């Protein structure tokens, strides 16, 4: 067969203008894969952040000065109990709990401790506390469920906040840690019987 110079040139042009070698094609696919990896990594990062935030919100908050007592005994007795803490933070207690609310007279520790077992916070104050400070404490607990407020003769400080196994000695009625203590420990994770009654028991509060 005779090939002219013109035919050879045309054939070379066709080969030169033909499709690129197959090895050059995957670049667009790699770009798509990279975008997929970036999106997937972003979603994973958001999930991790949400988990961390949830854990931080659910974890107990640190309140300076709170004492924690471990191995607090429980049980019922109809006899007076000598508690190791003043005021008590738990222990053997009366069969009947104290109705939650505000009291202007001392209440039996044995009944109050039973309320602590149900998740109450008991705020006690020196009977000689000024009337304005007592009113500030009443305003703090007024309308809150699972709270007790009462004077406590012989209290070793002006104001104490107690829940089952934990206690705060406050600087006074205006101590901001009292509100934090209520938020943290009223029906808190330390409660042996969360949700149990704090009404229908003993005592008649002057306010709730």
Backbone torsions as a table, in degrees:
resi	resn	phi	psi	omega
1	UNK	NA	139.5	-178.7
2	UNK	-99.3	124.6	177.0
3	UNK	-107.1	129.2	176.1
4	UNK	-85.3	163.0	177.4
5	UNK	-60.9	-35.0	-179.3
6	UNK	-65.4	-41.5	179.7
7	UNK	-64.3	-41.0	179.6
8	UNK	-63.5	-39.6	-179.7
9	UNK	-65.9	-42.3	179.1
10	UNK	-62.1	-41.5	-179.7
11	UNK	-64.5	-39.4	179.1
12	UNK	-66.7	-36.2	179.7
13	UNK	-66.3	-39.7	-179.9
14	UNK	-63.3	-43.5	179.2
15	UNK	-65.3	-36.7	-179.0
16	UNK	-67.9	-34.0	-177.3
17	UNK	-93.6	5.6	-178.4
18	UNK	-72.5	179.7	-179.0
19	UNK	-61.1	146.9	179.7
20	UNK	-67.0	153.9	177.6
21	UNK	-54.3	146.6	-176.4
22	UNK	-59.4	-28.0	-178.2
23	UNK	-65.0	-12.9	-178.5
24	UNK	-95.0	0.1	-172.4
25	UNK	-82.4	-31.5	-168.4
26	UNK	-67.2	-9.1	-174.4
27	UNK	-54.4	-48.5	178.7
28	UNK	-58.9	-37.9	-180.0
29	UNK	-63.3	-39.3	178.5
30	UNK	-63.7	-37.7	178.5
31	UNK	-64.4	-40.3	177.2
32	UNK	-64.0	-41.6	178.8
33	UNK	-62.3	-40.4	179.5
34	UNK	-64.1	-40.2	177.3
35	UNK	-62.8	-40.0	178.3
36	UNK	-63.4	-40.6	178.7
37	UNK	-65.1	-40.1	179.3
38	UNK	-64.6	-43.0	179.2
39	UNK	-64.4	-46.2	179.0
40	UNK	-61.8	-41.2	178.3
41	UNK	-65.0	-38.0	177.5
42	UNK	-64.4	-42.3	178.3
43	UNK	-63.1	-43.4	179.6
44	UNK	-61.8	-39.8	179.6
45	UNK	-64.4	-41.5	178.5
46	UNK	-62.6	-43.0	178.9
47	UNK	-61.0	-43.8	179.9
48	UNK	-62.6	-42.6	179.6
49	UNK	-63.0	-42.5	179.5
50	UNK	-63.4	-39.2	178.4
51	UNK	-64.2	-43.6	179.8
52	UNK	-62.2	-44.2	179.4
53	UNK	-62.0	-42.3	-179.7
54	UNK	-63.5	-41.7	179.2
55	UNK	-64.2	-42.3	-179.5
56	UNK	-64.9	-38.7	-179.7
57	UNK	-70.3	-31.9	-177.2
58	UNK	-87.8	-15.1	-178.3
59	UNK	-75.8	145.9	176.5
60	UNK	-59.3	136.4	180.0
61	UNK	-85.3	147.6	-178.9
62	UNK	-84.0	122.7	176.1
63	UNK	-114.0	118.4	-176.3
64	UNK	-60.6	133.0	175.7
65	UNK	94.0	-5.5	-180.0
66	UNK	-73.8	128.1	175.1
67	UNK	-95.6	139.5	178.5
68	UNK	-115.3	134.4	-178.4
69	UNK	-117.8	124.1	-178.3
70	UNK	-97.9	164.0	177.5
71	UNK	53.7	44.6	177.9
72	UNK	-74.6	123.0	-178.2
73	UNK	-71.9	164.4	176.5
74	UNK	-135.2	-176.0	-178.9
75	UNK	123.7	169.6	-174.7
76	UNK	-119.4	147.2	177.3
77	UNK	-155.1	146.5	175.7
78	UNK	-98.4	12.9	179.5
79	UNK	-105.5	156.9	173.7
80	UNK	-59.0	145.0	-177.2
81	UNK	-119.0	133.0	174.1
82	UNK	-91.1	107.2	-176.3
83	UNK	-89.8	145.5	-179.9
84	UNK	-75.4	-18.9	179.0
85	UNK	-112.3	152.2	176.3
86	UNK	-128.7	109.6	-4.7
87	UNK	-74.4	166.5	-177.0
88	UNK	-71.0	155.4	178.1
89	UNK	-117.4	12.7	-178.6
90	UNK	146.4	179.0	179.9
91	UNK	127.4	-171.3	176.2
92	UNK	-60.9	140.6	-173.2
93	UNK	-146.6	172.5	-179.6
94	UNK	-66.7	155.2	178.9
95	UNK	-63.9	-24.6	-176.7
96	UNK	-108.5	132.3	178.4
97	UNK	-81.9	162.6	176.3
98	UNK	-86.7	133.2	176.4
99	UNK	-63.8	130.2	-177.7
100	UNK	-68.5	148.8	-179.5
101	UNK	147.6	-167.0	-176.3
102	UNK	-102.9	128.6	179.2
103	UNK	-119.9	143.3	176.3
104	UNK	-102.7	3.4	175.9
105	UNK	-129.3	155.4	177.9
106	UNK	-58.5	149.2	178.8
107	UNK	-118.9	154.4	-179.4
108	UNK	-63.8	129.3	179.8
109	UNK	-60.6	-37.1	-177.1
110	UNK	-61.8	-34.0	177.3
111	UNK	-79.0	-39.1	179.9
112	UNK	-63.6	-39.2	179.2
113	UNK	-62.2	-35.9	176.4
114	UNK	-62.0	-37.6	176.7
115	UNK	-65.9	-36.9	175.7
116	UNK	-59.6	-39.2	179.1
117	UNK	-61.0	-28.1	179.8
118	UNK	-88.0	-0.6	176.6
119	UNK	107.8	10.1	-179.9
120	UNK	-79.5	153.9	167.7
121	UNK	-105.9	130.2	-177.9
122	UNK	-110.1	112.7	175.7
123	UNK	-98.9	121.8	-179.6
124	UNK	-116.6	150.6	-179.0
125	UNK	-141.1	155.3	176.9
126	UNK	-62.0	130.3	-179.8
127	UNK	-58.0	-19.9	179.2
128	UNK	-91.0	7.7	178.6
129	UNK	-61.3	138.1	179.1
130	UNK	-56.2	148.6	-176.4
131	UNK	-57.7	-37.1	-179.9
132	UNK	-64.1	-36.9	178.7
133	UNK	-70.0	-38.8	177.3
134	UNK	-61.7	-41.3	178.7
135	UNK	-65.5	-35.4	177.3
136	UNK	-63.6	-39.0	177.4
137	UNK	-67.5	-39.4	177.9
138	UNK	-62.6	-41.2	179.0
139	UNK	-63.9	-32.9	-179.7
140	UNK	-66.3	-39.9	-174.0
141	UNK	-101.2	-12.2	-175.6
142	UNK	-58.4	129.7	177.7
143	UNK	82.0	-0.9	179.1
144	UNK	-94.0	131.8	174.9
145	UNK	-74.5	161.4	177.1
146	UNK	53.4	46.4	172.8
147	UNK	-134.4	144.5	172.9
148	UNK	-124.0	139.6	173.7
149	UNK	-135.4	127.3	-179.4
150	UNK	-159.1	153.5	169.7
151	UNK	-70.0	154.9	-178.2
152	UNK	-139.5	103.8	178.8
153	UNK	-61.1	138.3	178.8
154	UNK	80.0	13.0	179.6
155	UNK	-63.5	132.2	-176.8
156	UNK	-80.7	23.2	179.2
157	UNK	-171.9	173.3	-177.2
158	UNK	-68.4	-42.4	-175.7
159	UNK	-146.7	137.0	174.3
160	UNK	-127.7	146.9	170.5
161	UNK	-119.8	127.8	-176.3
162	UNK	-130.1	140.7	169.3
163	UNK	-135.5	175.3	-176.4
164	UNK	-61.0	113.7	175.7
165	UNK	81.6	1.4	-179.8
166	UNK	-140.4	151.8	-177.7
167	UNK	-155.5	146.1	177.7
168	UNK	-128.0	125.7	170.7
169	UNK	-90.3	109.7	-175.5
170	UNK	-86.9	157.6	178.4
171	UNK	-76.4	-19.3	-178.8
172	UNK	165.6	-173.3	-176.3
173	UNK	-66.4	-25.3	-177.3
174	UNK	-92.6	4.9	-179.6
175	UNK	-62.4	118.7	-177.7
176	UNK	-64.8	-16.7	-179.9
177	UNK	-69.6	-20.4	179.0
178	UNK	-62.7	-45.2	178.4
179	UNK	-63.8	-39.8	178.4
180	UNK	-64.4	-39.5	179.2
181	UNK	-62.4	-43.6	177.9
182	UNK	-60.0	-44.8	-178.7
183	UNK	-63.7	-40.5	-173.9
184	UNK	-78.2	-40.4	-167.1
185	UNK	-111.8	-9.1	175.0
186	UNK	-71.6	115.7	-171.7
187	UNK	57.4	34.2	-176.1
188	UNK	-79.6	-178.9	-175.2
189	UNK	-66.8	-17.1	179.8
190	UNK	-82.3	-6.1	-174.5
191	UNK	-68.8	123.0	178.6
192	UNK	-67.8	-37.4	-176.8
193	UNK	-129.9	68.9	-177.5
194	UNK	-62.6	137.7	177.4
195	UNK	88.5	-9.0	176.7
196	UNK	-67.7	162.1	-169.1
197	UNK	-63.7	147.2	170.2
198	UNK	-128.5	24.5	174.2
199	UNK	-145.6	167.8	-178.0
200	UNK	76.7	15.3	-179.8
201	UNK	-110.3	-131.5	-177.1
202	UNK	-102.0	150.9	173.7
203	UNK	90.7	151.7	177.6
204	UNK	-125.5	103.3	-179.6
205	UNK	-67.6	151.7	176.8
206	UNK	-77.3	-23.8	176.1
207	UNK	-147.6	160.9	175.2
208	UNK	-125.5	NA	NA
